[in-house]
Amino acid sequence: VILCVMIWHNVKAQNIQEQKRLDLTNKLAHDIKTPVFVISGYAYSLKEDIDRNERDFYIDNIIEEADEINDLVQKMLNFSKLDSYTMKLNKTEFDLFEAVQKTAEKYTALPENKTIALTQSGDNMICADRELMETVIQNLIDNAVKYSLPDTEIMIDVNGKTLSVSNQTEPLTKSELKQMWQPYFRKDKSRSQKGNGLGLSIVKSILDLH
């Protein structure tokens, strides 16, 4: 009986994992399909006899859509790598505030009158994989910038070994809060936003590894 129960649990876990992979594959295919369709349309338009301005417009959009596909594929590869048992952390001592400050400096010009306020206190030295933690920092700030309301301030606070990123956004339901860390989850209203719903799931995977 014990053996049967163990086998049943193993089969159930494998089925759940397989379903998750299938869902991820379907969502990845869906997210890639749209930019590929756009690229194809612009490429056919370039074959027509068009003026220089239209030609440059089509080329710029093809480059933008290709970059979006490349970003999505790279994030999927990173997520798969983080989700494997072979991932090794390269831990070193470094200043968390210095790493946050370096990343925050990239966000000098934000849309819709959004601003960033950075505060610091205490001893910020941590032992972690710096490259992966910089990915965490960037994904958290990216998420805050993308989904914060216009004319609001994004608060980034490094207090000792704790990092918090706060922003004002549309209300989230309990269900949405539970799904927030799942790959490919995006709030319905945010579907028009650029993004693939992998940022916070990558953050969770990195922090789980640590």
N, C-alpha and C positions, 0 to 999 in steps of 0.2 A: 504493500500500500504506500509506504514512504517513497519507494523508488518511482511508483506511478505518479505520485504528487510532484516529485522533483522533475520528472520528465515533462509533466504538464506545464509546470512553471517555466521551464526552459523554452518549451515550444511557444508558450504565450508571449514570453519576453522577445523571442525572435520575430514573432508575427508583428508585435508592436513596433519593433525596430525597423522591420521591413516596410511597414505602413508609413512610418515617419520618413524613410528614405524615398518612398514613392511619392509622398506629398511634396517633399522638397524638390524632387526631380520635376514634377508637374509645374510647380510654381516657378522654378528656374526657367523651364521651357516657355512658360507664359510671359515672363519678364523679358526674355530675349527676343521673343517673337515680334513684339511691337517695334523696337528699334531696328530690327532686321527688315521689317516691312517698310519703315520710313526710309532706310538707306536704299532699299531697292527702288522705291518710288523716285527718290532724288537722282539716283544713278540713271534711270530711264529718261528723266527730264534733261539730264546733261547731254544726252545723245541728240536732243532737239537743237534747232538753230536758235539759241537764246542770246541775249545781250550779256555784257560783262558783269553787270550788277547782279542779275539773276544767277549767273554761273557761280559767282563768289558766294552767294547766299546758299545755294545748294551744297557747295563744297564744305562750307562752314558747318552746316547741319549734319552732313555725313560724318565729319570728324567728331562732332559732339556726340552723335549717337554711337559711333564706334568706341569712343572713350567710355561711354556709359556701359556698353557691353563688357569692355575690358575690366572696368571697375567691379562689375557684378561677378564676373568669372573669378577674378582675383580674390574677392571676398569669400566666394564659395570654396575656393581652394584653401584659404586660410581657415575657414570654419571647419572643413573636413579634417585638416591637420590638427586643429585644436581638440577635435572630438575623438582623436585616436589615442590609444594607450601608449604609443611610442613617443609622444611629445615630451621633450626634455627642456626644463627651464634652465636658463643661463643667469643665475642669480648673482647680483653684485650690489654693493652699497652705493646709494646715490641720493641726492637731495630731491624729494618729491616736489617741493615748491618750485625749484629751478626748472624741473621738467615741465610742470604745468605752465609756468611763466613763458617758457620757450614756445610751447604750443599755442598759448593764448595770444601771443604776439602776431600770429598769422591772421587773426580776426580783427584787423584794424578798421575795415570798412564793411559794416553790416547793413543789410537791406532794412527797409521799413522803420528806420530810426531806432533800431535795436542797439543796445550797448552792453558792454561786459564790465563788471566790477570784480577785481581780484583782491582777496585779502589773505593774510598769512599770520600764523602764530605758532609758537612752540618749536620743538626740535623736529624737523621734517625729514631726517635721514631714515631711509627704509632699505630693506634687503629684498630685492625682487628682480625679475627679468625686465631690464629697462626698456628694451625694444617693445615687448608686449605691453608694458604699462603705458608707454607713450601711445600705443594703439588705443588702449582703454581711455586715456585722457582725450584724445582727438575724437573718438566716437561719441563720448559723453557731451563734449562741447558741440560737435556737429548736430547731435540730436536736439540739444537745447536751442541752438540757433535756428534750426529748421522749423521747430514746432512752437517756439515762443510767440506770444502775441505781439503785434506791432506796437512801437513806442513803449517797450518794456525793457527792464534791465535783467541780464543774466548774471546771477551771483555765483562766483567760483571761490570757495573757501578751502584753504589748506590749514587744518588745525592739528598740529602734531603729525601723526601718521594717517590722519583721516582726510579724505578728499570728498567734498560735496559740491554738486553742480545743481543749482536751482533756477527754475524759470517758470513764468506764468504761461499757462496754456489753456486750451479748452478742457472742460471737465471730463474725467475718465470714469467709466463705470467700473464696478468691482471685477466684472468679467474681463474688461480690457486691461486692468491692472495685473490680473493673473497671467494674461497672455503676453504681456509686454516684453518678456525676456525670451519668448519663443521665436525661432527663426521665421522670417517672412511675415511676422505680424505687423500690420499697420492699421491704425484707426481709420474707419471708413471714410471720414471726411478728409483724411490726409492722402487718399489715393492719387489725388492730382499733384501731390508733392513729388519732387524728384527723390528717389531713394528706393531701397529694396527690402527694408525691414530686417536687415542682417546685423546692423550696428550694435544694438543692445544685446543680441544673442552672442555676438563675439565677445562683448564686454563680460558677460556672465561666464562664458567658457574660460576666458583668461583668468578671471578671479577665482573660479572653481579650481583651476589648476594650481593656483597659489595657495 
